[in-house]
Structures are given as structure tokens and as C-alpha cells.
Amino acid sequence: MKVMHVDASAKRERSNSRALSRYFLERLRGEGVDLEIDYLDVTVDTPPHVSEAFAIATYTPANERTPAMKATLASSDALCKRLLEADALIFAMPMYNWSMPSAFKAFIDNITRTELTYVNTDDGRIEGQLGSQKVLFITSRGADLRPGTPFSSMDALTPSLKAAFGFLGVADPTFVDAQPLQFSNQEARAEALERARDELSLVAARWAQAELSSQTHEAIEAL
């Protein structure tokens, strides 16, 4: 399984989302899945923020782009290629002020590309091109934003990720959210992380079962 793994926390060893994404990959390997990891840390290799030149170039038909336009889009083109070549996408990030880190927003802006990650059909529809990939979002939140809690209405992260990747064809992403963390006591933090690890173990088992079943089916077809 080829996995694109993206981390977006400004923290390093103290990052809960990074630790949880590593845990998930360990569980996948533990389930017997052979992994090829394409790793990106957007806090280190931050995609360029949208500029006027980028906006003009991306909506210029590919066969009409100048060399300068092609150079402007080169890193975005490469990111889109990495996404499209992956079997599964793992995005790990903290919630910053109710939404995503700005570096991950820049990533989304760079991968939302007409005629690459989404296409305009002849009958006027938009078809996202990431419909075949498994997608997992691992998030950490300082407060408890689960349904029924006082802050639940302030979760702008989940709907924005669903909207952005739904546009690209991801119909049913999986979310594992560790919460509450920073703004809670030690016992509540420990429970939140354990709950997230338990959920990730279940997701890993489900992905592994699907991957092994797919390999078996391919082997039978090859006979």
C-alpha cells in the first residue's frame, strides 16, 4: 500500500497528532500491511501561498501556459501527482483556533487544481479525482468539541476538511480526533489519547482487511 503521510503540527516531539499518526502506521504494519510511505511535513516544506501569478496560471489552459506559468505551478503539479499516485492519504494536524494550521490550508490550495485533482465534465458537473483513495484525518484538539459539549458548535476544522476533500472526490473520510488535550486535566488528556489510539487500531484493522482482501482478489485474477 502506497501511503502519503502529511504532518502539519508546528510542534515536533511534543506533538500529539504526529505521535498518533506514527502509531497508526505502526498498527498498519502490525496488521501485516506492506507500506510504501511518501512523507511530507508541511511545516518544513510549506507549499507556496496562493499568489496572483498562481491564480492566473492555474486557470490558463495547460496548452496555453507560458514557461513562467509552468514554473509557478511546478511544485503544485508535483503535489497533485503524489496524491493521485497514493492508495491512501493520512493527514495529521492539531486544531488551531477552531480550524486547520495555515500550512495545511496552503497545502489544500495547492492540491485543488482544475483538470488535475478535479475535472469539469461536458455536462457541467465537477468530478473529484481522489475517489479511490482511503483517507484518514487524525486531529488533536485542546478543548472537547464532541457533539453535545459546550464548544461543539465551534468546530470549524471537521466541516472544512470534509468540504475541501469532498470537492476532490473523497466521499467518506475517516476522522479520529483526540480531545480534550491542552485545556484539560492530566486524567482527561490520558483518556483522550487512549481513546484515539483505540479508534486508530480499529481503522488499521479495517484497512488491513480491505488491503489483504484486494491482494487475494488480484492474485486469483492473475491465475
Residue, then its C-alpha position, 0 to 999 in steps of 0.5 A: m500500500k502506497v501511503m502519503h503521510v502529511d504532518a502539519s503540527a508546528k510542534r515536533e516531539r511534543s506533538n500529539s497528532r504526529a505521535l498518533s499518526r506514527y502509531f497508526l502506521e505502526r498498527l498498519r504494519g502490525e496488521g501485516v500491511d506492506l507500506e510504501i510511505d511518501y512523507l511530507d511535513v508541511t511545516v518544513d516544506t510549506p507549499p507556496h501561498v496562493s499568489e496572483a501569478f498562481a491564480i492566473a496560471t492555474y486557470t490558463p489552459a495547460n496548452e496555453r501556459t507560458p514557461a513562467m506559468k509552468a514554473t509557478l505551478a511546478s511544485s503544485d503539479a508535483l503535489c497533485k501527482r503524489l496524491l493521485e499516485a497514493d492508495a491512501l492519504i493520512f493527514a495529521m494536524p492539531m486544531y488551531n483556533w477552531s480550524m486547520p494550521s495555515a500550512f495545511k490550508a496552503f497545502i489544500d490550495n495547492i492540491t485543488r487544481t482544475e483538470l488535475t485533482y478535479v475535472n469539469t465534465d461536458d455536462g457541467r458537473i465537477e468530478g473529484q479525482l481522489g475517489s479511490q483513495k482511503v483517507l484518514f484525518i487524525t486531529s488533536r484538539g485542546a478543548d472537547l468539541r464532541p457533539g453535545t459539549p459546550f464548544s461543539s458548535m465551534d468546530a470549524l476544522t471537521p466541516s472544512l476538511k470534509a468540504a475541501f476533500g469532498f470537492l476532490g472526490v473523497a466521499d467518506p473520510t475517516f476522522v479520529d480526533a483526540q480531545p480534550l488535550q491542552f485545556s484539560n486535566q492530566e486524567a482527561r488528556a490520558e483518556a483522550l489519547e487512549r481513546a484515539r489510539d483505540e479508534l486508530s487500531l480499529v481503522a488499521a484493522r479495517w484497512a488491513q482487511a480491505e488491503l489483504s482482501s484486494q491482494t487475494h482478489e488480484a492474485i486469483e485474477a492473475l491465475 
